[in-house]
Amino acid sequence: MLKTRVITALVLLAILLIVLYSESFLFFALVSAAFFGAAAWECFRLFKNSQPVLGAVVWTAVFGFIVFRGDLSGATLLFALCMAIWAVRLTPSLAVGLPPLDGFGNRLLNGFYGVAILGCFVAIVALFGQSPLYLLSVLAIVWVADIGAYFAGKAFGQRKLAPSISPGKSWEGAVGGWIAVLLLAAASAMHPALADTFAPRVLAGWGWAGFALVMTVMVAASIVGDLFESQLKRRAGMKDSSNLLPGHGGVLDRIDALIPTLPFAVLVGAWL
Protein backbone atom coordinates (compact mmCIF):
# COMPACT_ATOMS: atom_id res chain seq x y z
CA MET A 1 0.00 0.00 0.00
CA LEU A 2 2.80 2.44 0.88
CA LYS A 3 4.56 1.75 -2.43
CA THR A 4 1.31 2.38 -4.31
CA ARG A 5 0.72 5.63 -2.42
CA VAL A 6 4.23 6.86 -3.17
CA ILE A 7 4.01 6.00 -6.89
CA THR A 8 0.61 7.69 -7.23
CA ALA A 9 1.86 10.75 -5.35
CA LEU A 10 4.90 11.06 -7.62
CA VAL A 11 2.75 10.70 -10.74
CA LEU A 12 0.32 13.36 -9.49
CA LEU A 13 3.20 15.69 -8.61
CA ALA A 14 4.71 15.22 -12.08
CA ILE A 15 1.34 15.96 -13.71
CA LEU A 16 0.90 19.04 -11.52
CA LEU A 17 4.32 20.46 -12.36
CA ILE A 18 3.98 19.74 -16.09
CA VAL A 19 0.56 21.37 -16.23
CA LEU A 20 1.57 24.35 -14.09
CA TYR A 21 4.64 25.20 -16.11
CA SER A 22 3.27 24.34 -19.55
CA GLU A 23 2.46 28.06 -19.92
CA SER A 24 -0.75 27.00 -21.64
CA PHE A 25 -3.99 28.23 -20.10
CA LEU A 26 -5.98 25.91 -22.37
CA PHE A 27 -4.02 22.84 -21.27
CA PHE A 28 -4.32 23.79 -17.61
CA ALA A 29 -8.06 24.44 -17.90
CA LEU A 30 -8.68 21.13 -19.70
CA VAL A 31 -6.82 19.13 -17.06
CA SER A 32 -8.67 21.04 -14.34
CA ALA A 33 -11.97 20.21 -16.06
CA ALA A 34 -11.07 16.51 -16.09
CA PHE A 35 -10.30 16.49 -12.37
CA PHE A 36 -13.40 18.57 -11.66
CA GLY A 37 -15.54 16.06 -13.53
CA ALA A 38 -14.10 13.25 -11.40
CA ALA A 39 -14.71 15.24 -8.20
CA ALA A 40 -18.31 16.00 -9.24
CA TRP A 41 -18.93 12.31 -9.96
CA GLU A 42 -17.59 11.40 -6.52
CA CYS A 43 -19.75 14.07 -4.93
CA PHE A 44 -22.93 12.65 -6.44
CA ARG A 45 -21.93 9.16 -5.29
CA LEU A 46 -21.44 10.38 -1.71
CA PHE A 47 -24.99 11.74 -1.79
CA LYS A 48 -26.29 8.47 -3.32
CA ASN A 49 -27.51 10.21 -6.45
CA SER A 50 -28.99 7.73 -8.91
CA GLN A 51 -27.21 9.26 -11.93
CA PRO A 52 -23.76 10.42 -10.83
CA VAL A 53 -22.28 10.32 -14.34
CA LEU A 54 -25.02 12.55 -15.79
CA GLY A 55 -24.68 14.95 -12.87
CA ALA A 56 -20.92 15.13 -13.35
CA VAL A 57 -21.32 15.85 -17.08
CA VAL A 58 -23.76 18.71 -16.40
CA TRP A 59 -21.56 20.26 -13.69
CA THR A 60 -18.45 19.94 -15.88
CA ALA A 61 -20.28 21.75 -18.67
CA VAL A 62 -21.03 24.57 -16.22
CA PHE A 63 -17.36 24.65 -15.20
CA GLY A 64 -16.31 24.81 -18.84
CA PHE A 65 -18.74 27.65 -19.56
CA ILE A 66 -17.34 29.71 -16.67
CA VAL A 67 -13.68 29.06 -17.41
CA PHE A 68 -13.52 29.03 -21.19
CA ARG A 69 -15.54 32.17 -21.79
CA GLY A 70 -12.26 33.98 -21.08
CA ASP A 71 -13.14 36.31 -18.21
CA LEU A 72 -13.09 35.24 -14.56
CA SER A 73 -13.65 38.71 -13.14
CA GLY A 74 -17.34 37.93 -12.65
CA ALA A 75 -16.48 34.78 -10.68
CA THR A 76 -15.99 36.89 -7.53
CA LEU A 77 -19.70 36.44 -6.87
CA LEU A 78 -19.27 32.67 -7.08
CA PHE A 79 -16.41 32.76 -4.56
CA ALA A 80 -18.44 34.92 -2.18
CA LEU A 81 -21.36 32.50 -2.55
CA CYS A 82 -19.06 29.61 -1.67
CA MET A 83 -17.97 31.37 1.51
CA ALA A 84 -21.60 31.99 2.45
CA ILE A 85 -22.45 28.32 1.83
CA TRP A 86 -19.64 27.18 4.10
CA ALA A 87 -20.53 29.66 6.81
CA VAL A 88 -24.30 29.17 6.80
CA ARG A 89 -24.84 25.53 5.81
CA LEU A 90 -21.83 23.23 5.48
CA THR A 91 -19.81 24.13 8.58
CA PRO A 92 -22.83 23.99 10.95
CA SER A 93 -23.52 20.43 9.77
CA LEU A 94 -20.42 19.31 11.67
CA ALA A 95 -22.36 20.11 14.85
CA VAL A 96 -25.97 19.39 13.85
CA GLY A 97 -25.40 16.43 11.54
CA LEU A 98 -26.46 15.64 7.98
CA PRO A 99 -30.00 15.11 6.65
CA PRO A 100 -31.26 11.60 5.70
CA LEU A 101 -30.05 10.32 2.35
CA ASP A 102 -33.57 9.89 0.98
CA GLY A 103 -34.94 13.39 1.68
CA PHE A 104 -35.12 16.76 -0.02
CA GLY A 105 -32.60 18.16 2.46
CA ASN A 106 -30.00 15.73 1.11
CA ARG A 107 -30.57 16.87 -2.48
CA LEU A 108 -30.34 20.49 -1.41
CA LEU A 109 -27.10 19.82 0.46
CA ASN A 110 -25.77 18.00 -2.61
CA GLY A 111 -26.35 21.18 -4.61
CA PHE A 112 -24.63 23.34 -2.02
CA TYR A 113 -21.57 21.09 -1.88
CA GLY A 114 -21.52 20.92 -5.68
CA VAL A 115 -21.37 24.72 -5.85
CA ALA A 116 -18.55 24.69 -3.28
CA ILE A 117 -16.54 22.21 -5.38
CA LEU A 118 -17.22 24.26 -8.51
CA GLY A 119 -15.97 27.38 -6.75
CA CYS A 120 -12.81 25.57 -5.66
CA PHE A 121 -11.88 24.53 -9.20
CA VAL A 122 -12.72 27.91 -10.70
CA ALA A 123 -10.51 29.39 -7.97
CA ILE A 124 -7.69 27.07 -9.03
CA VAL A 125 -7.90 28.46 -12.55
CA ALA A 126 -8.12 32.04 -11.25
CA LEU A 127 -5.05 31.58 -9.05
CA PHE A 128 -3.17 30.03 -11.97
CA GLY A 129 -4.01 33.20 -13.88
CA GLN A 130 -1.91 35.11 -11.33
CA SER A 131 1.04 32.77 -11.91
CA PRO A 132 1.87 29.09 -11.38
CA LEU A 133 4.03 30.03 -8.38
CA TYR A 134 1.20 32.07 -6.86
CA LEU A 135 -1.15 29.07 -7.12
CA LEU A 136 1.48 26.82 -5.56
CA SER A 137 1.98 29.28 -2.71
CA VAL A 138 -1.72 29.01 -1.82
CA LEU A 139 -1.79 25.22 -2.16
CA ALA A 140 1.32 24.99 0.02
CA ILE A 141 -0.47 26.65 2.95
CA VAL A 142 -3.06 23.86 3.00
CA TRP A 143 -0.45 21.15 2.48
CA VAL A 144 1.71 22.49 5.32
CA ALA A 145 -1.33 22.65 7.61
CA ASP A 146 -2.15 19.02 6.82
CA ILE A 147 1.42 17.76 7.23
CA GLY A 148 1.98 19.77 10.41
CA ALA A 149 -1.29 18.50 11.87
CA TYR A 150 -0.35 14.90 11.07
CA PHE A 151 3.02 14.98 12.80
CA ALA A 152 1.86 17.12 15.73
CA GLY A 153 -1.10 14.81 16.22
CA LYS A 154 1.14 11.74 16.17
CA ALA A 155 3.49 13.28 18.72
CA PHE A 156 1.12 15.11 21.06
CA GLY A 157 -2.45 14.19 20.14
CA GLN A 158 -4.64 13.61 23.21
CA ARG A 159 -7.87 15.59 22.82
CA LYS A 160 -10.06 14.45 19.92
CA LEU A 161 -11.15 17.20 17.58
CA ALA A 162 -14.26 15.48 16.17
CA PRO A 163 -14.38 11.89 17.46
CA SER A 164 -17.70 11.02 15.84
CA ILE A 165 -16.54 12.21 12.41
CA SER A 166 -12.78 11.63 12.22
CA PRO A 167 -11.37 9.92 15.33
CA GLY A 168 -7.77 10.37 14.19
CA LYS A 169 -7.79 14.16 14.35
CA SER A 170 -6.85 15.99 17.53
CA TRP A 171 -6.78 19.56 18.81
CA GLU A 172 -3.04 19.26 19.31
CA GLY A 173 -2.67 18.29 15.66
CA ALA A 174 -4.76 21.25 14.54
CA VAL A 175 -2.68 23.65 16.63
CA GLY A 176 0.52 22.07 15.30
CA GLY A 177 -0.62 22.57 11.71
CA TRP A 178 -1.55 26.19 12.48
CA ILE A 179 1.88 26.91 14.00
CA ALA A 180 3.63 25.27 11.04
CA VAL A 181 1.68 27.48 8.61
CA LEU A 182 2.43 30.66 10.56
CA LEU A 183 6.15 29.87 10.72
CA LEU A 184 6.66 28.79 7.11
CA ALA A 185 4.38 31.48 5.68
CA ALA A 186 6.27 34.10 7.68
CA ALA A 187 9.58 32.68 6.43
CA SER A 188 8.34 32.88 2.83
CA ALA A 189 7.29 36.48 3.40
CA MET A 190 10.88 37.31 4.33
CA HIS A 191 12.33 35.86 1.11
CA PRO A 192 12.67 38.43 -1.71
CA ALA A 193 12.26 35.80 -4.44
CA LEU A 194 8.77 34.99 -3.13
CA ALA A 195 7.56 38.59 -2.90
CA ASP A 196 4.81 38.01 -5.49
CA THR A 197 3.33 34.95 -3.79
CA PHE A 198 0.30 34.82 -1.52
CA ALA A 199 1.67 35.10 2.03
CA PRO A 200 4.09 38.00 1.31
CA ARG A 201 1.32 39.93 -0.43
CA VAL A 202 -0.98 39.49 2.56
CA LEU A 203 1.76 40.67 4.91
CA ALA A 204 2.60 43.66 2.74
CA GLY A 205 -1.04 44.66 2.43
CA TRP A 206 -2.40 44.03 5.91
CA GLY A 207 0.59 43.81 8.26
CA TRP A 208 1.31 41.10 10.80
CA ALA A 209 -2.14 41.16 12.41
CA GLY A 210 -3.92 40.73 9.08
CA PHE A 211 -1.37 38.11 8.04
CA ALA A 212 -1.99 36.04 11.20
CA LEU A 213 -5.76 36.35 10.78
CA VAL A 214 -5.76 35.22 7.14
CA MET A 215 -3.47 32.25 7.84
CA THR A 216 -5.62 31.25 10.82
CA VAL A 217 -8.81 31.38 8.76
CA MET A 218 -7.21 29.30 6.01
CA VAL A 219 -6.03 26.62 8.43
CA ALA A 220 -9.45 26.50 10.10
CA ALA A 221 -11.18 26.31 6.70
CA SER A 222 -8.93 23.46 5.58
CA ILE A 223 -9.84 21.48 8.70
CA VAL A 224 -13.55 22.12 8.18
CA GLY A 225 -13.30 20.99 4.54
CA ASP A 226 -11.56 17.79 5.57
CA LEU A 227 -14.07 17.05 8.33
CA PHE A 228 -17.10 17.73 6.15
CA GLU A 229 -16.01 15.24 3.50
CA SER A 230 -15.23 12.70 6.23
CA GLN A 231 -18.76 13.24 7.54
CA LEU A 232 -20.19 12.58 4.09
CA LYS A 233 -18.17 9.38 3.70
CA ARG A 234 -19.18 8.13 7.13
CA ARG A 235 -22.87 8.69 6.35
CA ALA A 236 -22.55 6.99 2.95
CA GLY A 237 -20.62 4.06 4.44
CA MET A 238 -17.62 4.69 2.18
CA LYS A 239 -13.97 4.63 3.23
CA ASP A 240 -12.87 6.75 0.25
CA SER A 241 -14.75 8.95 -2.19
CA SER A 242 -13.63 6.58 -4.98
CA ASN A 243 -10.67 4.44 -6.09
CA LEU A 244 -9.54 6.71 -8.91
CA LEU A 245 -6.18 7.43 -7.25
CA PRO A 246 -4.59 4.12 -6.15
CA GLY A 247 -3.47 4.28 -2.54
CA HIS A 248 -5.05 7.71 -2.05
CA GLY A 249 -8.76 7.12 -2.65
CA GLY A 250 -10.50 9.66 -4.82
CA VAL A 251 -10.06 13.22 -6.04
CA LEU A 252 -12.21 14.60 -3.22
CA ASP A 253 -10.04 12.80 -0.70
CA ARG A 254 -7.07 14.82 -1.99
CA ILE A 255 -8.76 18.21 -2.34
CA ASP A 256 -11.33 18.25 0.50
CA ALA A 257 -9.27 20.74 2.53
CA LEU A 258 -8.85 22.97 -0.54
CA ILE A 259 -12.57 23.33 -1.27
CA PRO A 260 -13.28 26.07 1.30
CA THR A 261 -9.79 27.62 1.30
CA LEU A 262 -9.14 28.44 -2.36
CA PRO A 263 -12.19 30.68 -2.96
CA PHE A 264 -11.27 32.51 0.23
CA ALA A 265 -7.70 32.99 -1.02
CA VAL A 266 -8.97 34.47 -4.29
CA LEU A 267 -11.21 36.90 -2.40
CA VAL A 268 -8.31 37.92 -0.16
CA GLY A 269 -6.20 38.55 -3.27
CA ALA A 270 -8.98 40.67 -4.76
CA TRP A 271 -9.27 42.73 -1.56
CA LEU A 272 -5.52 43.28 -1.52
Secondary structure, 3 states (H helix, E strand, C coil): CHHHHHHHHHHHHHHHHHHHCCCCHHHHHHHHHHHHHHHHHHHHHHCCCCCHHHHHHHHHHHHHHHHHCCCCHHHHHHHHHHHHHHHHHHCCHHHHCCCCCCCHHHHHHHHHHHHHHHHHHHHHHHHHHHCHHHHHHHHHHHHHHHHHHHHHHHHHCCCEEECCCEEEEEHHHHHHHHHHHHHHHHHHHCCHHHCCCHHHHHHHHHHHHHHHHHHHHHHHHHHHHHHHHHHHHHHHCCCCCCCCECCCECHHHHHCCHHHHHHHHHHHHHHC
